[in-house]
Amino acid sequence: MVALNPRLSVTYNNHNTWKLHVSNVQANDSGTYMCQVNTDPMKSQMGHLSVVIPPDIVDSVTEGSSAREGGSVRLTCSATGVPPPTVLWRRESYKPIVFRYDGGREKKGKLTSQYKQIQ
């Protein structure tokens, strides 16, 4: 094995099984890996690794915002993760805020610019 990454190692269990070990898994470890046997013709088997990153809120909701009655206010919540997390908006009652698509279907809690708020 040729590896310049100290986080990668290979073990062999004397039963024709070779295992690739990745320590301290990172997001950039995601991808396709190939096990190759140098025969003529070459034989190989591929597998894909997907690294899951727990969701995290990277920018909290704007605190202490105020607006005049009849005015508008924008609250922002930025979240990251792999796969991308679903962000829900709730009021202090913990009940999801319901938004409506322009087409009339309802979507609870998740807000993007294509939704219209309903009361």
LUMPA-793925 format. One record per atom (N, C-alpha, C, O, CB): x negated, y, z negated; residue number from 0. Coordinates in steps of 0.2 Angstrom, whole numbers, always signed. Each point is the difference from the previous one (the first is absolute). Glycine has a CB too. Layout:
# residues N
NODE  east north    up seq
NODE     X     Y     Z NUM
...
//
This chain:
# residues 119
NODE  east north    up seq
NODE    -4    -6    +0   0
NODE    +4    +6    +0   0
NODE    -4    +6    +0   0
NODE    -5    +1    -4   0
NODE   +14    -7    -2   0
NODE    -8   +11   +10   1
NODE    -3    +6    +0   1
NODE    +5    +6    -3   1
NODE    +5    +1    +3   1
NODE   -12    -5    +7   1
NODE    +5    +6   -15   2
NODE    +4    +5    -3   2
NODE    -4    +6    -4   2
NODE    -5    -2    -4   2
NODE   +14    -7    +2   2
NODE    -8   +15    +4   3
NODE    -4    +5    -3   3
NODE    +4    +3    -6   3
NODE    -2    +5    -3   3
NODE    -4    -2   +14   3
NODE   +12    -6   -13   4
NODE    +4    +3    -5   4
NODE    -1    -5    -6   4
NODE    +2    -6    +0   4
NODE    +7   +11    +9   4
NODE   -11    -2   -15   5
NODE    -1    -4    -5   5
NODE    +7    -3    -4   5
NODE    +0    -4    -4   5
NODE   -11   +10    +2   5
NODE   +16    -3    +5   6
NODE    +7    -2    -3   6
NODE    +2    -7    +3   6
NODE    +5    -3    -2   6
NODE    -2   +15    +0   6
NODE    -6   -14    +8   7
NODE    +2    -6    +4   7
NODE    -5    -6    -2   7
NODE    -6    +1    +0   7
NODE   +11    +7    +9   7
NODE    -2   -13   -10   8
NODE    -4    -6    -1   8
NODE    +3    -6    +2   8
NODE    +6    +0    +1   8
NODE   -11    +5   -11   8
NODE    +2   -11   +11   9
NODE    +3    -6    +3   9
NODE    -2    -6    -5   9
NODE    -6    +0    -2   9
NODE    +5    +4   +14   9
NODE    +6    -8   -13  10
NODE    -2    -6    -4  10
NODE    +2    -6    +4  10
NODE    +4    +0    +5  10
NODE    -2    +6   -15  10
NODE    -5   -12    +9  11
NODE    +1    -6    +3  11
NODE    +1    -6    -5  11
NODE    -4    +0    -5  11
NODE    -3    +4   +15  11
NODE   +12    -8    -9  12
NODE    +2    -4    -6  12
NODE    -2    -8    +2  12
NODE    +2    -4    -3  12
NODE    +7   +12    +0  12
NODE   -13    -9    +8  13
NODE    -3    -6    +2  13
NODE    +6    -5    +3  13
NODE    -1    -6    +1  13
NODE    -8    +7   -10  13
NODE   +15    +2   +10  14
NODE    +5    -4    +3  14
NODE    +2    +4    +7  14
NODE    +6    +0    +1  14
NODE    -2    -4   -13  14
NODE    -9    +6   +15  15
NODE    +1    +4    +7  15
NODE    +5    +6    -1  15
NODE    +3    +2    +5  15
NODE    -4   -13    +0  15
NODE    +1   +14   -11  16
NODE    +4    +6    -1  16
NODE    -5    +6    -2  16
NODE    -3    +0    -5  16
NODE   +13    -7    +2  16
NODE    -9   +12    +7  17
NODE    -4    +6    -1  17
NODE    +5    +6    -2  17
NODE    +5    +0    +3  17
NODE   -14    -4    +5  17
NODE    +7    +7   -13  18
NODE    +5    +6    -2  18
NODE    -4    +6    +0  18
NODE    -5    +1    -3  18
NODE   +12    -9    -4  18
NODE    -4   +13   +10  19
NODE    -2    +7    +0  19
NODE    +3    +4    -6  19
NODE    +6    +0    -1  19
NODE    -7    +0   +13  19
NODE    -3    +3   -16  20
NODE    +2    +3    -6  20
NODE    -1    +8    +1  20
NODE    -6    +2    +2  20
NODE    +4   -12   -10  20
NODE    +7   +14    +6  21
NODE    -1    +7    +0  21
NODE    +2    +2    -7  21
NODE    +5    +0    -2  21
NODE    -2    +1   +15  21
NODE    -8    +3   -16  22
NODE    +1    +2    -6  22
NODE    +1    +8    +0  22
NODE    -1    +3    +5  22
NODE    -7   -12   -10  22
NODE   +11   +11    +0  23
NODE    +2    +7    +0  23
NODE    +3    +3    +6  23
NODE    -2    +4    +3  23
NODE    -7    -2   -11  23
NODE   +15    -6   +10  24
NODE    +3    +1    +6  24
NODE    +2    +8    +1  24
NODE    +3    +3    -5  24
NODE    +2   -15    +5  24
NODE    -6   +14    +6  25
NODE    +1    +7    +2  25
NODE    +5    +1    +6  25
NODE    +1    -5    +3  25
NODE   -12    +8    -8  25
NODE   +14    +3    +6  26
NODE    +5    +1    +5  26
NODE    -4    -2    +7  26
NODE    +4    -3    +4  26
NODE    +2   +12   -11  26
NODE   -12    -7    +8  27
NODE    -3    -1    +6  27
NODE    -2    -8    +1  27
NODE    -3    -1    +6  27
NODE    -1   +13    -6  27
NODE    +5   -16    -4  28
NODE    -1    -7    +1  28
NODE    +6    -3    +4  28
NODE    -1    -6    +2  28
NODE    -5    +5   -13  28
NODE   +12    +4   +11  29
NODE    +5    -2    +4  29
NODE    -2    -1    +8  29
NODE    -4    +3    +2  29
NODE   +12    +3    -9  29
NODE    -6   -12    +9  30
NODE    -2    -1    +7  30
NODE    +0    -8    +2  30
NODE    +2    -4    -5  30
NODE    -8   +15    +5  30
NODE    +4   -12    +5  31
NODE    -1    -7    +3  31
NODE    -7    -3    -2  31
NODE    -5    +3    +1  31
NODE   +14    -1    +8  31
NODE    -9    -8   -12  32
NODE    -6    -4    -1  32
NODE    +0    -6    +4  32
NODE    +5    -3    +1  32
NODE    -6    +8   -13  32
NODE    -5    -7   +14  33
NODE    -1    -6    +4  33
NODE    -5    -5    -3  33
NODE    -5    +2    -2  33
NODE    +8    +5   +12  33
NODE    -1   -13   -10  34
NODE    -4    -6    -2  34
NODE    -2    -3    +7  34
NODE    +4    -2    +4  34
NODE    +1    +0   -16  34
NODE   -12    +1   +13  35
NODE    -2    -2    +6  35
NODE    -5    -6    -1  35
NODE    -4    +0    -4  35
NODE    +5   +12    +9  35
NODE    +0   -17    -1  36
NODE    -5    -6    +1  36
NODE    -3    +1    +6  36
NODE    +3    +0    +6  36
NODE    +4    -8   -13  36
NODE   -14    +8    +7  37
NODE    -4    +1    +6  37
NODE    -1    -7    +3  37
NODE    -5    -3    +0  37
NODE    -1   +13    -5  37
NODE   +11   -12    +9  38
NODE    +0    -6    +4  38
NODE    +0    +3    +8  38
NODE    +1    +6    +1  38
NODE    +5   -14   -10  38
NODE    -6    +3   +13  39
NODE    +1    +2    +7  39
NODE    +6    -4    +3  39
NODE    -1    -6    +1  39
NODE   -12    +8    +0  39
NODE   +19    +1    +0  40
NODE    +1    +7    -1  40
NODE    +1    +2    -7  40
NODE    +2    -5    -4  40
NODE    +3    +4   +15  40
NODE    -6    +7   -13  41
NODE    +1    +3    -6  41
NODE    +7    -2    -3  41
NODE    +5    +1    +4  41
NODE   -14    +8    -2  41
NODE   +10   -10    -8  42
NODE    +6    -1    -3  42
NODE    +1    +5    -6  42
NODE    -5    +2    -3  42
NODE    +5   -14    +6  42
NODE    +6   +15    -4  43
NODE    +1    +5    -5  43
NODE    +7    +0    -2  43
NODE    +5    -2    +3  43
NODE   -14    +9    +2  43
NODE   +10    -4   -11  44
NODE    +7    +1    -3  44
NODE    +0    +7    -3  44
NODE    -5    +2    -3  44
NODE    +7   -15    +1  44
NODE    +3   +17    +3  45
NODE    +1    +6    -2  45
NODE    +5    +1    -5  45
NODE    +5    -4    +0  45
NODE    -9    +8   +10  45
NODE    +4    +0   -15  46
NODE    +5    +2    -5  46
NODE    +0    +8    -1  46
NODE    -5    +3    +1  46
NODE    +3   -15    -7  46
NODE    +7   +14    +3  47
NODE    +1    +7    -1  47
NODE    +0    +2    -7  47
NODE    +4    -4    -4  47
NODE    +2    +5   +15  47
NODE    -9    +4   -14  48
NODE    +0    +2    -6  48
NODE    +4    +7    -1  48
NODE    -2    +4    +4  48
NODE    -9   -11    -7  48
NODE   +16    +7    +0  49
NODE    +3    +7    -2  49
NODE    -1    +2    -7  49
NODE    +2    -4    -4  49
NODE    +7    +1   +13  49
NODE   -12    +8   -10  50
NODE    -1    +3    -7  50
NODE    +6    +4    -2  50
NODE    +2    +5    +4  50
NODE   -15    -5    -2  50
NODE   +16    -2    -7  51
NODE    +6    +4    -3  51
NODE    -3    +5    -5  51
NODE    -4    -2    -5  51
NODE   +12    -8    +7  51
NODE    -6   +16    -1  52
NODE    -2    +6    -5  52
NODE    +6    +2    -4  52
NODE    +5    +2    +3  52
NODE   -14    +2    +5  52
NODE    +9    -5   -14  53
NODE    +6    +2    -4  53
NODE    +2    +7    +1  53
NODE    -4    +5    +1  53
NODE    +1   -13   -10  53
NODE   +10    +9    +9  54
NODE    +2    +7    +1  54
NODE    -2    +5    -6  54
NODE    -1    -2    -6  54
NODE   +11    -3   +12  54
NODE   -11   +11    -4  55
NODE    -2    +5    -5  55
NODE    +3    +7    +2  55
NODE    +0    +1    +6  55
NODE   -11    -8    -9  55
NODE   +13   +11    -1  56
NODE    +2    +7    +1  56
NODE    -6    +4    +0  56
NODE    -4    +0    -6  56
NODE   +15    -2    +1  56
NODE   -13    +5   +10  57
NODE    -6    +4    +1  57
NODE    +1    +8    -2  57
NODE    -5    +3    -1  57
NODE    +0   -12    +9  57
NODE   +11   +11    -7  58
NODE    +2    +7    -1  58
NODE    +7    +0    -4  58
NODE    +5    -2    +3  58
NODE   -12    +6    +7  58
NODE    +7    -2   -16  59
NODE    +6    +0    -3  59
NODE    +5    +5    +2  59
NODE    -1    +4    +4  59
NODE    -5    -8   -14  59
NODE   +13    +2    +9  60
NODE    +5    +4    +2  60
NODE    -1    +7    -3  60
NODE    -2    +1    -6  60
NODE   +10   -11    +6  60
NODE    -7   +15    +4  61
NODE    +0    +7    -3  61
NODE    +4    +1    -6  61
NODE    +6    -1    -1  61
NODE    -8    +5   +13  61
NODE    -2    -2   -17  62
NODE    +3    +1    -7  62
NODE    +2    +7    -1  62
NODE    -3    +5    +2  62
NODE    -3   -14    -7  62
NODE   +12   +10    +2  63
NODE    +2    +7    -2  63
NODE    +3    +4    +6  63
NODE    +0    +6    -1  63
NODE    -8    -7    -8  63
NODE   +10    -2   +14  64
NODE    +3    +3    +6  64
NODE    +6    +3    -2  64
NODE    +4    -2    -4  64
NODE   -10    -5   +12  64
NODE    +8   +13    -5  65
NODE    +7    +3    -1  65
NODE    +2    +3    +7  65
NODE    -4    +1    +4  65
NODE    +1    +2   -17  65
NODE    +9    -3   +13  66
NODE    +3    +3    +6  66
NODE    +7    +4    -2  66
NODE    +3    -2    -4  66
NODE    -8    -7   +12  66
NODE    +6   +14    -4  67
NODE    +7    +3    -1  67
NODE    +5    -4    +3  67
NODE    -1    -4    +5  67
NODE    -4   +15    -4  67
NODE   +11   -11    -4  68
NODE    +6    -3    +2  68
NODE    +1    +2    +8  68
NODE    +0    +6    +1  68
NODE    +5    -7   -13  68
NODE    -4    -4   +16  69
NODE    +1    +1    +7  69
NODE    -6    +0    +4  69
NODE    +0    +0    +6  69
NODE   +10    +6    -9  69
NODE   -16    -6    -1  70
NODE    -6    +0    +4  70
NODE    -3    -7    +1  70
NODE    +4    -5    -1  70
NODE    -6   +16    -5  70
NODE    -4   -12    +7  71
NODE    -3    -6    +2  71
NODE    -7    -1    -4  71
NODE    -3    +5    -2  71
NODE    +8    -5   +13  71
NODE    -6    -6   -13  72
NODE    -7    -1    -3  72
NODE    -2    -7    +3  72
NODE    +4    -4    +2  72
NODE    -1   +10   -13  72
NODE   -10    -7   +11  73
NODE    -3    -6    +3  73
NODE    -4    -3    -6  73
NODE    -5    +3    -2  73
NODE    +5    +2   +14  73
NODE    +1   -11   -14  74
NODE    -4    -4    -5  74
NODE    -4    -5    +4  74
NODE    +3    -3    +5  74
NODE    +6    +5   -14  74
NODE   -15    -2    +8  75
NODE    -5    -5    +4  75
NODE    -3    -5    -5  75
NODE    -1    +1    -6  75
NODE    -2    +9   +13  75
NODE    +3   -16    -4  76
NODE    -3    -6    -3  76
NODE    -4    -4    +5  76
NODE    +3    -2    +5  76
NODE    +7    +1   -14  76
NODE   -16    +1    +8  77
NODE    -5    -4    +5  77
NODE    -2    -6    -3  77
NODE    -2    +0    -6  77
NODE    -2   +11   +11  77
NODE    +5   -17    -2  78
NODE    -2    -6    -2  78
NODE    -4    -4    +5  78
NODE    +1    +1    +6  78
NODE    +9    -1   -13  78
NODE   -15    -4    +5  79
NODE    -4    -4    +4  79
NODE    +1    -8    -2  79
NODE    +2    -1    -5  79
NODE   -10   +11    +7  79
NODE    +6   -14    +3  80
NODE    +0    -7    -2  80
NODE    +0    -4    +7  80
NODE    +2    +3    +5  80
NODE    +3    -1   -16  80
NODE    -7    -8   +10  81
NODE    +0    -5    +6  81
NODE    +4    -6    -2  81
NODE    -3    -4    -5  81
NODE    -8    +9   +10  81
NODE   +17    -7    -2  82
NODE    +3    +4    +5  82
NODE    +3    +6    -3  82
NODE    +0    +1    -6  82
NODE    +3   -11   +12  82
NODE    -2   +15    -2  83
NODE    +3    +7    -2  83
NODE    +6    -1    -5  83
NODE    +4    -4    +2  83
NODE    -8    +9    +9  83
NODE    +4    -2   -16  84
NODE    +5    +0    -5  84
NODE    +6    +3    +2  84
NODE    +0    +5    +4  84
NODE    -8    -6   -13  84
NODE   +14    -1    +6  85
NODE    +6    +3    +1  85
NODE    +1    +5    -6  85
NODE    -1    -2    -6  85
NODE    +6    -8   +12  85
NODE    -4   +16    -4  86
NODE    +1    +5    -6  86
NODE    +8    +2    +0  86
NODE    +3    +1    +4  86
NODE   -15    +4    -2  86
NODE   +14    -6    -9  87
NODE    +7    +1    -1  87
NODE    +0    +7    -4  87
NODE    -4    +1    -4  87
NODE    +7   -14    +4  87
NODE    +2   +17    +1  88
NODE    +2    +6    -4  88
NODE    +6    -2    -4  88
NODE    +5    -3    +2  88
NODE   -10   +11    +7  88
NODE    +4    -6   -16  89
NODE    +6    -1    -5  89
NODE    +0    +6    -4  89
NODE    -4    +4    +0  89
NODE    +2   -16    +0  89
NODE    +8   +13    -3  90
NODE    +1    +5    -4  90
NODE    -1    -2    -7  90
NODE    -2    -6    -1  90
NODE   +10   +11    +8  90
NODE    -7    -1   -13  91
NODE    -2    -2    -6  91
NODE    +4    -6    -3  91
NODE    -1    -3    -5  91
NODE    -2   +14    +3  91
NODE    +9   -12    +6  92
NODE    +4    -6    -2  92
NODE    -2    -7    +3  92
NODE    +3    -5    -2  92
NODE    +6   +13    +2  92
NODE   -15    -7    +3  93
NODE    -3    -6    +4  93
NODE    +4    -3    +5  93
NODE    -1    -5    +3  93
NODE    -4    +3   -14  93
NODE   +11    +5   +13  94
NODE    +4    -2    +6  94
NODE    -3    +2    +6  94
NODE    -2    +6    +0  94
NODE   +12    -6    -7  94
NODE   -11    -4   +12  95
NODE    -3    +2    +6  95
NODE    +4    +6    +3  95
NODE    +6    +0    +0  95
NODE   -11   -12    +2  95
NODE    +2   +17    +1  96
NODE    +3    +5    +4  96
NODE    +1    -3    +7  96
NODE    -4    -3    +3  96
NODE    -2   +12    -9  96
NODE   +12    -8    +8  97
NODE    +3    -3    +7  97
NODE    -1    +5    +5  97
NODE    +2    +6    +0  97
NODE    +6   -14    -6  97
NODE   -11    +6   +12  98
NODE    -1    +4    +6  98
NODE    +4    -3    +5  98
NODE    +1    -6    +0  98
NODE   -12   +10    -4  98
NODE   +13    +0    +9  99
NODE    +4    -3    +6  99
NODE    -4    +2    +6  99
NODE    -2    +5    +2  99
NODE   +13    -4    -8  99
NODE   -12    -7   +11 100
NODE    -2    +1    +6 100
NODE    +5    +5    +4 100
NODE    +5    +0    -2 100
NODE   -12   -11    +2 100
NODE    +4   +14    +5 101
NODE    +5    +4    +5 101
NODE    +5    -5    +3 101
NODE    +6    +2    +1 101
NODE   -15    +6    +1 101
NODE    +8   -14    -2 102
NODE    +4    -5    +3 102
NODE    +6    -3    -5 102
NODE    +4    -3    +2 102
NODE   -13    +0    +6 102
NODE    +8    +6   -14 103
NODE    +5    -2    -5 103
NODE    -1    -5    -5 103
NODE    +3    -2    -5 103
NODE    +4    +5   +14 103
NODE   -13    -7    -8 104
NODE    -2    -6    -4 104
NODE    -3    +3    -6 104
NODE    -4    +6    +0 104
NODE    +3   -14    +9 104
NODE    +1    +5   -15 105
NODE    -3    +3    -6 105
NODE    -6    -4    -1 105
NODE    -1    -6    +2 105
NODE   +12    +9    -7 105
NODE   -16    +1    +2 106
NODE    -6    -3    -2 106
NODE    -2    +3    -7 106
NODE    +0    +6    -1 106
NODE    -4    -7   +13 106
NODE    +3    -3   -17 107
NODE    +0    +2    -7 107
NODE    -8    +2    -2 107
NODE    -4    -4    +1 107
NODE   +14    -3    -4 107
NODE   -11   +13    +1 108
NODE    -6    +2    -3 108
NODE    -6    +2    +4 108
NODE    -3    +4    -1 108
NODE    +7   -12    -7 108
NODE    -4    +5   +14 109
NODE    -6    +1    +5 109
NODE    +2    +6    +4 109
NODE    +5    +0    +3 109
NODE    -9   -12    -3 109
NODE    -1   +17    +0 110
NODE    +2    +6    +3 110
NODE    -5    +2    +5 110
NODE    -6    +0    -1 110
NODE   +11    +4    -9 110
NODE    -3    -3   +16 111
NODE    -4    +3    +6 111
NODE    +4    +6    +3 111
NODE    +6    +1    -2 111
NODE   -13   -12    +4 111
NODE    +4   +14    +3 112
NODE    +3    +6    +2 112
NODE    +7    -2    +5 112
NODE    +4    +4    +1 112
NODE   -15    +2    -1 112
NODE   +11   -13    +1 113
NODE    +6    -2    +4 113
NODE    +6    -1    -4 113
NODE    +6    -1    +3 113
NODE   -14    -4    +5 113
NODE    +8    +6   -15 114
NODE    +6    -1    -4 114
NODE    +3    +6    -2 114
NODE    -3    +5    +0 114
NODE    -2   -15    -4 114
NODE   +11   +10    +3 115
NODE    +4    +6    -3 115
NODE    +3    -2    -7 115
NODE    +2    -6    -1 115
NODE    +1   +10   +13 115
NODE    -4    +0   -17 116
NODE    +2    -2    -6 116
NODE    +7    +1    -1 116
NODE    +4    +4    +3 116
NODE   -14    +0    -7 116
NODE   +13    -9    +1 117
NODE    +8    +0    -2 117
NODE    +0    +0    -7 117
NODE    -4    -2    -4 117
NODE    +7    -4   +14 117
NODE    +3    +9   -12 118
NODE    +1    +0    -8 118
NODE    +4    -6    -2 118
NODE    +2    +0    -6 118
NODE    -2   +13    +7 118
//
